[in-house]
Every structure is written in C-alpha cells, then in structure tokens.
Amino acid sequence: MKPQPFRVAVRCSLIALLLLLAGAAIWHLRLAPLIWYWSAMPAEAPGALRLAEYRVTLEAHPIEGLQNNASALTYNWESGTLFTTINHPPQIVELSNAGELLRRIPVAGVDDLEGITHMEGKLYVLVDERKQQVYRVAIDADTRHIDVAQAPRIGLGLFLNGNLGFEGITWDEQRHRLFVAKEKTPRVFEIDGMPRLMDAGELNLQIREWIPRQPFRRFMRDLSSLSRDERTGHMLLLSDESRLLAEYDAAGELAGLMLLWRGFHGLAASVPQAEGVAVGRDGTIYLISEPNLFYRFERRKAG
C-alpha cells in the first residue's frame, strides 16, 4: 500500500525540521569547526602542555569570603599565589593555589575592573573594561589600597560599547609585550613598547592584532580570558560561552583543546561561567568561574 501524499509530506517536513534543528545546534555550539580541529590535531604537539592529559583536582570550590563578581586570574611566580579582580566594588583579591582568600585590596578610580596580569616583581597591569584603560600598578606584601589616578596608563578606546570591550590581559615576559582580549566578536591585540615608554619615555609603542594561523573565532564564541605560559611560550585562550580552553604555540598553531564540559577531564559538571585562567610554575592550570568558584587542573595521564 502506497503511503498517502499527506503522510509523505509530514515525514519530509519532520526530516527537514530535524535537519534544521541539528544544523542550528551545530552552528550555535560551534561543533563543526571544533570537531574538525580536534580530529586534525596531533595527539601530542611538540612542546605543548598536553591538555588532553589534564584532570580536575579541585572542582567548583567556593572561595570563602567572596560572594560575586570574581573575574580574571593571574599567577605570580615569585609569591606562588594568584590574583583575581572584583568589579563591584572594585578590588584585587589574592588567593592561595587552593582557592583560599588571602587578602583584599580596594581599587579607586576604575569603573569596571575586569583584567589583571603580573609583570615582574611588584608590577601588575589592570584593565578597566568600561573605560578601556590599561593601568600599571605596584602591589607588594604591604599594599592595602590602590588608586589609579596617577598610575601610568594606555587608552584603548577601540570598542566603546559598555561592558563588551577588553576583558582578558596577559604579559609576555620574554618579549615584554602585553596581550589584551576583546570579549565579544573575539579578538586579541598585542601592545609592544609599554615598559620602555612608561619607564624611560622612549616612544615606540606598537599596537597590532594578534592573528594565529588557525583562527579561534571559528570555534570560540567569546573570549573571557587569556594567559601566557612562560615555560613554553604558548598562549591559553578561554571562552565562557563555548566552555573551552584552547592552546596556541608561539607560531600561532593550535596545540591543544580542553573542553570544560561535564564528563571531560574528570568534571562532574560543566564549568558554569569561566572568567579567568592562569598557569602555575609547574604547569598547573587554574580557572575561576563567576561568581566565586575556583578550579585546579593538573596533568595526569588517562587511566
């Protein structure tokens, strides 16, 4: 018995709808390029962190004393501690490598404190996302308050669109460069010559876009943070919306991926809102998730 035309039409419509929904899901989650990159990537790129071998060893640990707005993360190799930012009220918070709150430092003169990176010694760089200003400040063991009114700064008024501007920042100690990340329609910019300008008045400031050979925008919907690993010279890019950490080598080649989804890398649940990433001196990867969750990943071979 031949199917009636109405039933055939219904079946075709259902198939078309399913294909449309599958295509929309693939587009929304950026799965197609992600699968392509993952399948094309070597199992162990030379000199890479080997993200596939990392497992969570401290998951979703609430930071006692913080209730909300924890964002950004940087590791101080000299003190062995981490620093994050709070945008309301503006503060810098020092943390242990177990996610314990060590101290708070109020910051005056900023509107939307979203980024921090350690340079060297007592020098740090802060990012005010709303004002699109980059400040260099000093923080030592005795610092209890910071006012950026007289701090050396650079204005990056390229995308003055509220709180969707520059958010992540990291320092390249080897070549004395800053990298800043634009959150939405993600882009990364390199600032070269900042220390010479601020210290000696030598005017040779260069700002250019950092474009890797394999574009991260194909599989990352946003950029919430970035961090440079000084041991390898590699860059880690963090996407909150894609729940993904990507590693790029010094040549701009994709060197590794870490999915921050439930069931991957030992995670019992997906990381809800990843806002900061940092790499310790031993290769430990630290994440902070807004409002106040702390994660630690260490490299352990599967099995």
N, C-alpha and C positions, 0 to 999 in steps of 0.2 A: 504494500500500500504506500503510495507516494505521499510524502509529507505535504500538508496543506500549505499554500503560499504564506498564510498568516504566521504559521509556526516557523517556517523558514526565515521570514523577516524578523521574527522575535529573536531567534537564535543568532542571526547575523548582527542584530543590534546589541545583544548581550556580549557577543565576542568583541565587537568594536568598542563597547564600553569598557570591558576588561582590559583590552589593549591600551585604551586611552588612560585608564587609571594606572596601569603598570608604567606607562611612559611618563606620566606625571610624577609618580613616586620616584622613578629613576632620576628624573630631572631635579626634583626637589631635594633629594638626598645626595645628589652628585655621585650616584653609584656607578654610572657607566664609565666616566673617566677614572674613578677610583679603582674599579676592577681592572681597567686597562693598565694603569700604572703599577698596581700590585702584581699583576701577572707578568709584567715586563721587567720587574725589578729583580736583580740578582739576589740570591738567598743571603749573601753576606758581602756587601760592598766593601772594598778595601778601606781600612781606616775608619769605618763607620762605628757608631755607637751600638749597632745591632739591636735596634728597638724591638725586634721580634722576640728577643730573649728576656725582655723586662717583665717583671711581675710586681703587682702592687703588694707592698709590705705594710703600708699604713693607709687605710681607706676611709674616706669621708670622716676624718677625725675633727670634731668641732673644736675650734680654738676658744678655750675658756677666756672669757673677758671681752670677746668680740661678738656683737650681735648681727651686724650687717655691713655691707659695702666693702668688704675686703677685695682688693683688686691689685694686680701686678705682683711681681715677685723677682727678687734678685738675691744672689748668693755672694757673700763677702768671703773670699778665700782666706783672708788674713784672720778674721774673727771666727770663721766656721759657722756663722749664723746667717739667717735670712731676713730680708726686709720686705714688707708689703706696705700698701697705702690704703687709707680710708678717705673717701672723698667727702663725706659729710658726717661730722665736722672734719676738715682736712687734718690728717695725721699720718705719720710714718710709724709703723709698728715693727719692732724687732722680734724675731721668732727663733726658737731653737730648731734643730733639724728633726725634732719630734713634734713640731707644731705647738710648742708651748710659748705663751706670750711672755716676753722678757721685759719690754718697756714700750711706752707710747711717747711719741714726740709730736706735739701740736705744730702745725704749719700755718703761718699767717701769709696773706697776700695772694692766695690761689682760690680759684672758683671750683675747679673740678679736677682734683688730683687723681690721676689715673695711671701714671707710669713712674718707675724708678729703676735705676741701674747703678751698680757700684763701679767706679772707675778704678781708683787705686787709693791706698792709704785711707784718708778720711773724706775723700771726694766722691760725691754722688751726683747724678743728674736726675731731675724730676720733670715730668710732663704734666702741664695743665691742659686737659683736652679742650675745654670750652674756650679758653683764651688762646690756645695753640702756641703756648710759650714753653721753651725748654730752659730750665734753670740749672746752674751748677751750684751745689751747696756743700757745706762741710758738716760731717757728722762724726763725732768721736764718742768715747765712752762716757764723757761728761755732758753731752748735748741733751738738753731738756726742752728746747724750743727753737724753732727756725722761723725767720721772717725773710721772704724772698725779695723784699722791697729793694735791697741794694745788691742782690745776687747777680752775677753775670748771666746773661740770657741771650737766646736767639728766638726770634719770632718766626713762626711757620704758618702764616695766615693763608694757606692754600685752599683749605676746605672749611670755610667758616659756616658750619651747619650744625650748631649746637653741640650735642654730645656724641656726634658721629664722626669725629675727626681723628686726630692721632691719639693712640692709646698705649701701645707697647713701645718699649725702648730697650736697647741693649748696647753694650760697649765692646769694641774690638780692641783689646789691649795691645795686640801685636802691631796693628797699623794705625792705632789712635783714631778710630772712626766711631761715630755713633750711627746706629740704625734705628729708625722710628717707623712704626707700623700704623697705617690708616685702617680703621676698623671695618667700615662698610665699603663695598666695592674695593676689596683689599688691595693695598699697595704698600711697598716698603721703600723708604728713602734713606739714602746714605749721606751723612754730614761729615765732611773731611776738613780738617784745619781748625776745629773749635778750640782745642787746648792752646795752640800757638797764638790764636787771636786773643783769648782771654788772659793768657799769662804774659805774653811778650808784645802784644799789639801787632803781630805780624798778620797782615791782611791777605790771606789766601784761603778764603772759605769757599768750599765747593759742595753744592747740594745736587745730588743726582738720584734718579730712581734706580733701585737695585732690582734687576730683572734676571731671575735664574733661567737656565736653559729649558727647564721643564716648568711651565707656569703653574703656580699654586692656585691661581684663580679658577682653574678648570675643575678643581675638586674641593676647594675650601670656600665656603660661603662668606666667611668673615675672617678677620684676624684680631684676636683679643690680646695676644702677647707674642713676644719672640725673645729668644735667648741664645747667645753665642757660647759654645763650649770652647774654652781656651785651650784645652788639651788637644783637640782635633782640628780646631778652626772651623767646625761645622756650625750651621745655624738651625735652630729649632723654631718652627712656626706653629702656633697654637690657634685652633679655630674652635670657638664655643659652639656655634650653630651646627657645624659639621661633626663636632665631638671627635676631633682628630688632631694628632701631633705629627708633623712632617719634619724630616731631617734633610737638609741640603748640605752638600760638601762645598769646599772653597771654590770649586769651579762652577757651582750652580746646578749640579746634577742631583736629582732626587736620590737620597741614600737610604731612606727608611721611613716607615709609617707605623704609627701606634694608634689603633682605634680605641677611643675612650668609651666603648660601648659595653654593656652588660655581657659577661661571658668571655671577653677578651682580656688578656694579660692578668687574669685572676680576679677581675672586677665582679663583685656581686651585684652591682647596679651601675648604670651609666653615670658618668660624671655629669652633674646637672648643669652647671654654668661655669666652665673653666675660664678663668680670667688671668692667670699668671703661671709662668713656667720658669724654672731655673735649674741649672746643672751644678752639682757639687763637685768638689775636687776629686772625688773618687768615682765620678760618673753617675752618682745617684741623681735621679730626676725628681724634682719636687713640683707639685701643682697646687694651686689654690683656686677654690671654687666659691664664687659669691653665693651666699653672704659670708660664710666663715668656715668652710670645710677645707681640710688640709690632706693632701695625698703624698705618698712617697713610693717611688718605683725603683727597684734595684734589679740589676741584670742577673738572671738565673736561667740556665738552660732548661728548656722544657723537658719534663719527665724526671 
